[in-house]
Amino acid sequence: MVSAELLKNLRCLDRADKLYVMQVLLSDLVQEEADLVKPGQAYPIYSPYDAFEAADTMLKVFKESKTEDNA
């Protein structure tokens, strides 16, 4: 959690320093995102393929919403 003192100090910075802090933080975030996906690693991909029960449920909900709209 960000402390009130830190926010107070950041707000006191001049524009150039605020932009620099933003640049550093964004760079850190980009690096963290890059570390999430590792090259050569296999990742599962979930698909609704062959999910007939889920498709049937969605169709029932769709039909019910259509009849409610027309009522």
Secondary structure, DSSP 8 states (H G I E B T S, - for coil): ---HHHHHHHHHS-HHHHHHHHHHHHHHHHHHHHHHS-TT--------TT-HHHHHHHHHHHHHHHHHHH-
